Each structure stands twice: as C-alpha cells, then as structure tokens.
Amino acid sequence: MASASRLSRAVTAMGEAEVDALLVGPGADLRWLVGFDPPPLERLTLLVVRADGQHTLIVPELERQLAVDAGLPEEVALVSHGESEDPVQRVRAALDTAVAGRLAVGDRLWSQFTLALQAALPDAGWTLASRVLAGLRQIKDDDEIDALRRAGAAIDRVHQRLPRLLAPGRTESEVARDVADAIIAEGHDDVRFVIVGSGPNGASPHHQHGDRALGPGDAVVADIGGSLDGYCSDCTRNYVVGHAPAGYDDTYAALLEAQRAAVDAIKPGATAGEIDAAARDRLAQAGLAERFIHRTGHGIGLAEHEPPWIMADSDQRLEPGMAFSVEPGVYLPGRFGARIEDIVVVTSDGCERLNTTDRQAAMVT
C-alpha cells in the first residue's frame, strides 16, 4: 500500500516541522513509507528521507534482494553495506548537506544505532520522527480501512470459535495455543498476541497465559490479535465457565454500558479525552472508577499500538479515518477482571465498529 505520495506527504510534513531529514529503521513507519518490512536485527537498515526529495534506503548486503523484491518507490536509491563496512558512513553520505541539520529519528530505532548516529553526526539537532509521521499515519486511507475491516472480521471468527476451546480442566496455555492456531486458520498472516486470563488472572490486564486450569465459576478475559496484509486486529471478549462469580453480572453490565457510551461519543471534533471520560464516568457511577486502571484506547494500523491515544485529559481532536480501540476494563484483584474491546474507525458523523461479535459474556459449560 506504500506509494510515492506517502513520501511526498512526509516531505511536506517535514517542512512544517522544520526537519531536514528522517532516519527511519525497521518497523511500521518504514513499511508505511516504502513498503519494506525487514527484520529488526543487529545490522543497520535505515531509510533516509530528505527534505529536498533525495531519499536513500541503506540495507545490509545480504538483505539487498529483499529490498528489491519489495518494489521500492522509484525516487528511493538503494545502497547496501557489507559485513566489514561501517553503515553509518553510508548514512552520512546519504544525508550530504543535512549532516548538520535537524534530524528526526525513528521512535523505535534501536539505541545502539541512534547513539552511533549521534556520535557520527555531532553537529546535528535531533527530534523524534513521530513529530512528522504520527499525524500522517493515524488518518487511514480507504485501502487501509479495508485492510483493518478484513483483520477485524478474521479475529471475530476466532472469537466465535473460542467457547469450544474453554473446556473446564484445560489450562490457559493450552487454550492460547489453540487460539494462536485459529488466528492463522482464520486468515491472519501472523499472531501478534494471545491473552487468556482466567479467574484472578483476568484482573491483570496484560497477563498472557499460564498453567492455571479453568474451572467452574471462572470469568475468562480473551484479548487476541494478529495481522493480515500487515494491518492488525485486536479484540477482547469475555467468557464465563459454568456460572458467573459473585458480583460479576452487575460489574459486567456497568462495563458494557461504559463501552457503549464511549462508542456513542465518537464523532469528528470530539476529543480523545471526551471519549475516555464517557467510559470512565459510567464506571464511576457504578462505583468502579478505581478499578479502571488504563486508558480507554489506542490507535491501530500497521502497529498494534500507535496514535491516537484515547486517554484522560487528551485534547486531540478526532478526525475521519482515525482507527483505534475502545476497551474499558474493570479489574478486581484476587477475584476477576473483564474488558470489552472493539476497533472503530471515525466516520463523517460517528464511527464504524470493525468488530461485531456479541459483547455479552458468553457462558461455557
């Protein structure tokens, strides 16, 4: 989906940010800009985007063919470095007159490369590439939204399989392995994460999975995602084994209303903080405000977490094309947790939910 127009838009944004060059390593920014998705390894891969339109991709020699096969935009020169050569000198040459300018380095470029670049370019000023790229990447085009729809539909199909996997006596890890297989079987290219938190483990939002066996009275949080054509899915649903634990039904009803309120508040011009408040206020009315311990959502696209951040006090205005999660949660340590998560895309007058599976907690016998 990368195109020359993305590089042109980046150059325009660089001018607005008074940046002379972008230095972007492996990851979502690189894939978005030029369609190349190499592994982040110990050999330097770096895209140099210059404000004058002269761009260079610097790669290890052994990955040169990968870059050729990626079909780089024609205005990107390809330069490789051998095992015994210093790739930073290739960067200096690619920068040319920008070596003493203001450089924006990729937010997730490894520190070993960033420090080497700073040592070799002592006269440069430094900032983060997100100052240039975040505003571009968070507004999805039609192709990107279609990709997110396909990913959302694929992860919905996995959740439809999940009740059959949650038999009493099975461990979280056994369930997680089957879920990972289902993520691939339902059309994803890879598995990004699988969270299966049963009983008290569900009260830890980023619990992955372990050897705890599911039993009657367990609430289970299943937060799962993969990527399809590079674009990520992320959806959380909740399950109950046998019968709900004490207090679960009332807690879940409040959570369901909080998620609905947040989605209903989404429209162009609303702030991210207002969406967060819509969910948080409903939980406060139920006496659960202190049990909602994270932001309401995060952007999604080529990365599973990216701007915009749907969090308290954020004054960022929503715009059509923004895609993000809406995922309030309630966590009662030692007892259970619950989280309801959908991916949404802001439209001209509201939003489109990309996940459509039932949001009620499913009973498993």
N, C-alpha and C positions, 0 to 999 in steps of 0.2 A: 504493500500500500504506500510505500515511500515514493516520493516524487521530487522532481526539481523544485516544484512550488514550495515544498516544505523548507528547503534550503533558502529559497528566496525570502520566505516569511521570517526565517531565523535571522537572516542578514538585516532585514528591516527592524526586527526587534532588537538586534544588537546596536543599531544606530540609536534607537530610543533609549537604550540602557547605557550608552557611551562605552561599549565594549568593542575592542579591536579584533578579538579572536575568541572562538570557543574551542576548548580542548575536551573532547568527549570520548570516554572509553567504552568498553562493552557494557551493554545493558539496554534498557528501554529507550533512552534518548538516542543512542546510536541507531537502533533498529528503526525508530520513528523517522529519523533524518534521512538515512540512506538505505534501509532495508537489509542491513548486515547484522547478524546476530552471532558473533563468535563467542567461544567460552572465555570467561574471565580468568586467565591463567597468569603465570609469572613472567611471560614475555609481553612486552608492551604492544597493545593495539590502541591507536589513538586517531580520532578524526579531528583535523584542524580546519575549522570553518573561519574564513577571514572576511572582514567587513567589505573588502574590495571584490569579493566573489571568487577568489582563487582558493580552492579547497583541496585538501590532501588527506587521504587515508593511509596511515602508516601501520603496517602489519608485519608480523614475523614471516620470514620467507616460507616456512612450512604451511602457512595459512593463506598464502597469496591466492591459490586457486579457489579457496573458499570465497574470498572476496570477489574474484572474477565471476564466479558462479552466482553470486548474489545479485548481479546486474546493477552495479553502481550507477548513479546518475552520471551523465557524460561530463559534467563540469567538475567531477571529483577525480583528481590524479591519484593513482595508486603507487605507493612506494613501499618497498619491503626492506627488512634488515635481517642480516644473517646472525648466527648464534654468537659470534665473537665481536659483532659490531655494536656500537653504542646507539640505541634508538633515539636517545634524547637529542643527539646531533641532527638526526633526521627531522625532529620536531623544530629545532632552531632554524634549519634551512626552510622548512615549510612556512614558518612564521615570517621570515625575511624581515621586513621593516617593522613588524609588530612585536619584535622581541622585547622592546622597552615599553610596550603599550599596556592597555588594561586587558587582562586575560580572564576569561570565565571558565573555570574548571568543572568538569562533571561532578555532581554531588556525590556520586558513588565510585569515583575513581579511587583505586587503592592508594593508601597513604604512601606506600613505597614509591609509587610513580609520581604522586603530587610533590613529595619532598624532593625527589630528584629533579623534577622540572623547576621547582622554585630555586634550587641551588644553582642550576644551569642558567637561569634567567633572572639574575638578581635585580635588574632594573625594571622588571615588570610589576604592574599592580595586579592584584588578584581578587576575584569575586567568585560566586557560585553560578554555575550555568543555569540553575533553576530560575535565576532572575530574568533570564532570556527565554527559556524553553517552557517553563511551567504554564505560563499564560497561553501558549500556543497549544500544548498537548492536552490541556484539560477541556478544550472545546472540540468534541469529536465530530468528524465529518460523517456523511451518510454511510460510507463503507465501513468505518469503524463502528458505528452504531449497529449496523447489520451483523458485524462480527461479534459484538457483545450480545446481541439477541441470540445468535446461534450458540454461543457459550452458555448463556443463561438457560436456554431450553435443554441443553445437554446435561447441565447439573441438576435441573429439575427432574429429569428422567432418573438420575441416580437416587435422588430423594424418594422417588416413587418405589424404588427397589428396597430402600432401607428397612422398612418394617420386617421384611422377610429375613434380614440379617441379624436382627436383635433378639435372638432366642435366649431365654434365661440360661445361665451357665456359660455362655460364651464370654470370652474376655474382650476388653476394649480393643486390644491389639489384633485379635482375630477378626473382629468386625472391621477394623481400619484396613486390614489387608484386603478384605473383600470389597470394601468401598473404593480403595485405590484401583482395583481391577475393574470395577464398574465405571469409574471415571473414564478410563481408557475405552472400555467397551461401548460407552455411550457417545463416543466421538471426539473426546479430547485428545490432543497430541501428547500432553504430559500431565502429571499430577503436581499441583503446587503445594497442597497441604491437606491433611485429614485430622480433624479434631473429633474425638469421640470421648466425651466426658460423662461418666455415669455417676449417679448418686452424688456424694460430696465432691467428687472431681469436677462436676459441672459448675461448681462455684468458683473455679479457677478459669478465667476467660480463655487463656492460651494453653490450657492443659492439652497435650497431644493425645496420647493413649498409653495405656499400661496393662498390667496383668490383672487388674480388678475384674472379677466376673460379674456380669449383670444378674440381678435378682429381682424378685417381686418388690414393688414399691419404689423402684429406681426411676428417677427422671433422667433422661439422656439428652445432652446437647450434641448435635452433629453439625459442625461447621466445616464445609468441604469446598474445594475448588481446584480447578485445573486451568489449562489454557488450550485454546482452539484457534488455529491460524494466528497464534501469537497473543490473542486477546483473552483476558482472564475471566473466569467465573468465580463466584463467591456467594454462597447461600447457606444460611443456618436455619434448621428446623429442629423441632423438639419432639421427643418420644417418651412414652411412659410404659414401663414394663409392669403388666398386671394391674396395678392400681396406683393412683397418684399418692405421693406422700402428703402428710398433713400440711395444710396451708398452701399447697401447690395451685389448686384450682383458682383461688382468689388472686394469688400473685400473678398467675399466667393471664388472667382476664385483664388485669391492670396493664400488664406488659403489651398485650395485644392492642389495647386501646392507645397506649403510648406510641406504638409503631404506626398505627393508623393515623393518629393525629399529626405525626411528623410528616408522613407522606402527603397528607391533605394540605399541609402548609407550603409545599414546594410549588414555586412559580417563579418566573423571571422577575428579578428585582428583589425578591426576598433575600435575607442574609443567611449565611450558614449558621450563624448564632441563633437566629429565629427558629430554624428547623430543629436545632439541638434543644432549644427551650421548649418547643412544642411537645417533644417526648418527655423531657425532664419534668415539666410541670405536671403532666398526667401522673407520673410515678410519685411525685411529691404529694399529690392529692391522696394517694393510696398509702402514704407513709413509707415509701420505698426509695426516696431520693438518695439516701446514703448508700443504697445497695446498687446504684447505677454508677459504676466506677470508671467508665471510659467515655470517649467521645461517641457521638451518635453515628458517625460515618466517615468514610474515606473515599477519595476518588479511585477509579479503577480504569484500566485500559490495557496497555502493554505490560504494565506492572500491576500487581495485585493491590498495592497501596501507593497512591500518588495524589497530588492535589486534585480537587479541593478537599480541605479538611472540614468536616461538619462537626464543629465543636463550639463550646460555650464562648460567648463574647466575640466570636469572629464576625467582622463586618464585611466579609467578602460577599459581593452580590452574585446571586445565581444567574446564569445565562443559558439560553437554549443550547443543547449539545453537551452540557456537563453531565458526566456519568459518575455516580457514587453510590455507596451502600447506605442503607438506613437500617441500623441494627442496635436499638436499645437493648439492654440486658439487665437482669436482676440476679444478684449473687448472694446467697445466704451461706456463709462458711459453715462447714460441717453438716449441711443439710442437702442443698441442691442449688442449681443455677438454671437460668433459661435466657435465651437470646433469640430474637426473631430478626432475620436479615434478608432483605431484598436489594437487588441492584435496580436503580432507577436512572432514567435519562430525562433531563429537563426539556420540556417542550415549549411551544409558544404560549401556552396558557396553563400549564401544570406540569405533570410528569407522566412518563410511561414506566410501569413496572416491568422489568425483564424477567422476573421470577413469578410464577403463577401457581405453584403448588400450594395446597391447603396450609394455612398458617396456624391452624389449631394443633395442639399437641396430639400426636397420633398414639392411640392405645395399642400396645403389643402384648399378645398373650402367649 
